[in-house]
């Protein structure tokens, strides 16, 4: 199990590389306390604590209030949060929030992401894209039927696909770029292959979950 210091450094290294190599438009400061590693943000609630289905207005508000670990070059968001108890990871929520528009990269470079999204939203410069956010959750204290300790949530809060174990930040970022930005993944193959190595914690699938559809790595 990764300790607080090593996990914080791993997150910082990933964000630094993404910023330096232009895999992200902007990366937020890492916020750390004795019990949580997350992003530094202002007031309001980000996707990781919002319980309803996200809207374009909420997505825009998250950008304005800084509720992200990284804004990707297409306006999509990454959000990382890990919780600690007695020096070990006790939970995580790792989210990928696709941008609801295909924003021209020139707008992203010439204005702030918030202004670019607002322009598309108000002026209807492009069609809304129905792309589902996804997140990998680890919540061993909330286990019950239909709510595995480690799971992938996609499209709906009730769609929880069991996962073999909590997921380290590198595997999550590799997953996002491998499946949603394959050309960038190929260009930075060495970086992503290194990220995908290693595990975080032990197998937490129940026998029943192991018999059903689940993700294993």
C-alpha positions as CSV (number, residue, x, y, z in Angstrom):
1,X,0.0,0.0,0.0
2,X,1.4,3.4,-1.0
3,X,2.1,5.7,1.9
4,X,1.0,9.4,2.0
5,X,4.4,10.8,0.9
6,X,5.0,8.5,-2.0
7,X,1.4,8.8,-3.3
8,X,1.6,12.6,-3.1
9,X,4.9,12.6,-5.0
10,X,3.5,10.3,-7.7
11,X,0.5,12.5,-8.3
12,X,2.8,15.6,-8.5
13,X,5.1,13.8,-10.9
14,X,2.2,12.8,-13.2
15,X,0.8,16.4,-13.2
16,X,4.2,17.9,-13.8
17,X,4.8,15.7,-16.8
18,X,1.4,16.3,-18.3
19,X,1.9,20.1,-18.0
20,X,5.4,20.0,-19.4
21,X,4.6,17.8,-22.4
22,X,1.3,19.6,-23.1
23,X,-0.9,16.6,-22.3
24,X,-2.9,19.1,-20.2
25,X,-3.8,22.7,-20.7
26,X,-3.5,23.5,-17.0
27,X,-2.8,21.5,-13.8
28,X,-4.0,22.6,-10.4
29,X,-2.0,22.7,-7.2
30,X,-2.1,19.5,-5.2
31,X,-3.8,19.9,-1.8
32,X,-2.7,17.7,1.0
33,X,-3.7,17.2,4.6
34,X,-3.0,14.4,7.1
35,X,-6.1,12.6,5.8
36,X,-6.6,13.7,2.1
37,X,-4.7,14.3,-1.1
38,X,-6.8,16.2,-3.7
39,X,-6.8,19.4,-5.7
40,X,-6.6,22.9,-4.4
41,X,-9.9,24.7,-5.2
42,X,-12.1,27.5,-4.0
43,X,-15.7,27.3,-2.8
44,X,-18.4,25.0,-4.1
45,X,-18.5,21.3,-4.7
46,X,-16.7,19.4,-7.4
47,X,-17.9,16.3,-9.3
48,X,-16.4,14.0,-6.7
49,X,-18.9,15.1,-4.1
50,X,-21.8,15.9,-6.4
51,X,-24.4,13.1,-6.3
52,X,-26.7,14.0,-9.2
53,X,-26.1,13.7,-12.9
54,X,-23.8,16.5,-14.0
55,X,-25.0,19.3,-16.3
56,X,-23.2,21.7,-18.6
57,X,-23.7,24.5,-16.2
58,X,-22.1,22.5,-13.4
59,X,-19.2,21.5,-15.6
60,X,-18.7,25.2,-16.4
61,X,-18.9,26.1,-12.7
62,X,-16.2,23.4,-11.8
63,X,-13.8,25.1,-14.2
64,X,-14.5,28.5,-12.9
65,X,-14.1,27.4,-9.3
66,X,-11.0,25.3,-9.9
67,X,-12.5,21.9,-9.2
68,X,-10.0,19.8,-11.1
69,X,-6.6,18.3,-10.9
70,X,-6.0,19.0,-14.6
71,X,-7.8,20.5,-17.6
72,X,-6.9,18.5,-20.7
73,X,-6.2,20.2,-24.0
74,X,-9.8,19.5,-25.2
75,X,-11.4,21.0,-22.1
76,X,-12.0,17.7,-20.3
77,X,-11.3,17.4,-16.6
78,X,-9.3,15.0,-14.4
79,X,-10.0,14.9,-10.7
80,X,-7.9,13.0,-8.2
81,X,-8.8,12.5,-4.5
82,X,-7.2,9.9,-2.1
83,X,-8.2,9.5,1.6
84,X,-5.9,8.2,4.3
85,X,-6.4,6.5,7.7
86,X,-3.6,5.3,9.9
87,X,-1.1,6.0,7.2
88,X,-2.8,3.8,4.5
89,X,-5.2,4.6,1.6
90,X,-8.8,4.2,2.9
91,X,-10.6,5.5,-0.1
92,X,-10.3,7.2,-3.5
93,X,-12.4,8.9,-6.2
94,X,-10.7,9.4,-9.6
95,X,-12.8,11.1,-12.2
96,X,-12.6,11.8,-15.9
97,X,-15.2,14.4,-17.0
98,X,-15.3,14.8,-20.8
99,X,-15.9,18.3,-22.2
100,X,-19.5,18.6,-23.5
101,X,-18.3,20.4,-26.7
102,X,-15.6,19.9,-29.3
103,X,-13.9,23.2,-28.6
104,X,-11.5,24.5,-31.2
105,X,-8.0,24.4,-29.8
106,X,-7.5,28.0,-30.8
107,X,-10.1,29.1,-28.3
108,X,-8.4,27.2,-25.6
109,X,-5.1,28.9,-26.3
110,X,-6.5,32.4,-26.8
111,X,-8.8,32.6,-23.8
112,X,-9.4,31.0,-20.4
113,X,-11.1,27.5,-20.5
114,X,-14.0,29.0,-18.6
115,X,-14.5,31.7,-21.3
116,X,-14.2,29.2,-24.1
117,X,-16.8,26.9,-22.6
118,X,-19.1,29.9,-21.9
119,X,-18.7,31.0,-25.6
120,X,-19.7,27.6,-26.9
121,X,-22.6,27.3,-24.4
122,X,-24.1,30.7,-25.1
123,X,-23.3,31.1,-28.8
124,X,-24.1,27.4,-29.7
125,X,-20.9,27.1,-31.7
126,X,-21.1,23.4,-31.7
127,X,-23.3,20.5,-30.9
128,X,-23.4,19.1,-27.3
129,X,-21.6,15.8,-27.1
130,X,-23.2,13.1,-25.0
131,X,-20.1,11.7,-23.5
132,X,-20.4,10.1,-20.1
133,X,-18.1,11.0,-17.1
134,X,-16.5,8.1,-15.4
135,X,-14.8,7.5,-12.1
136,X,-13.0,4.8,-10.2
137,X,-14.1,4.7,-6.6
138,X,-12.6,2.9,-3.6
139,X,-15.0,3.0,-0.6
140,X,-14.5,-0.1,1.6
141,X,-16.7,1.4,4.4
142,X,-19.7,1.6,2.0
143,X,-19.8,-2.1,0.8
144,X,-23.2,-3.6,0.3
145,X,-25.0,-5.5,-2.5
146,X,-24.6,-3.5,-5.7
147,X,-21.8,-1.3,-4.2
148,X,-18.4,-3.1,-4.4
149,X,-15.5,-1.8,-2.4
150,X,-13.6,-0.9,-5.6
151,X,-15.7,0.0,-8.7
152,X,-16.0,1.9,-11.9
153,X,-19.0,4.2,-12.1
154,X,-20.1,5.2,-15.6
155,X,-23.2,7.0,-17.0
156,X,-25.3,6.6,-13.8
157,X,-24.6,6.5,-10.1
158,X,-26.3,3.1,-10.0
159,X,-23.9,1.6,-12.6
160,X,-21.0,0.3,-10.5
161,X,-18.7,-2.2,-12.2
162,X,-16.7,-4.1,-9.6
163,X,-12.9,-3.8,-9.8
164,X,-10.3,-6.1,-8.4
165,X,-8.7,-3.5,-6.1
166,X,-8.1,0.2,-5.5
167,X,-6.3,1.8,-8.4
168,X,-3.2,3.8,-8.3
169,X,-3.0,7.2,-10.0
170,X,-0.7,6.0,-12.8
171,X,-3.1,3.2,-13.9
172,X,-6.0,5.6,-13.9
173,X,-4.2,8.2,-16.1
174,X,-3.0,5.4,-18.4
175,X,-6.6,4.2,-18.7
176,X,-7.9,7.6,-19.7
177,X,-5.3,8.3,-22.3
178,X,-5.2,4.7,-23.7
179,X,-8.9,4.7,-24.3
180,X,-9.9,8.3,-25.0
181,X,-6.6,9.8,-26.5
182,X,-4.9,6.9,-28.2
183,X,-2.7,9.0,-30.4
184,X,-1.3,10.8,-27.4
185,X,-0.9,7.5,-25.6
186,X,1.2,6.2,-28.5
187,X,3.4,9.4,-28.6
188,X,4.1,9.0,-24.9
189,X,4.2,5.3,-24.7
190,X,7.2,5.0,-22.4
191,X,5.6,7.4,-19.9
192,X,2.3,5.6,-19.9
193,X,3.8,2.1,-19.8
194,X,5.7,3.1,-16.7
195,X,2.6,4.6,-15.1
196,X,0.7,1.4,-15.6
197,X,3.1,-0.7,-13.5
198,X,2.4,-1.6,-9.9
199,X,-0.7,-1.9,-7.8
200,X,-2.4,-0.2,-4.8
201,X,-3.6,-2.5,-2.1
202,X,-4.8,-6.1,-2.3
203,X,-7.7,-7.8,-4.0
204,X,-11.0,-6.7,-2.5
205,X,-13.5,-8.6,-4.7
206,X,-16.0,-10.6,-2.9
207,X,-16.6,-14.2,-4.2
208,X,-19.9,-13.1,-5.7
209,X,-18.4,-10.1,-7.5
210,X,-15.7,-12.3,-8.8
211,X,-18.3,-14.5,-10.5
212,X,-19.8,-11.6,-12.3
213,X,-18.6,-9.0,-14.8
214,X,-15.6,-7.1,-13.3
215,X,-12.4,-5.3,-14.1
216,X,-9.1,-6.9,-13.2
217,X,-5.5,-5.7,-13.8
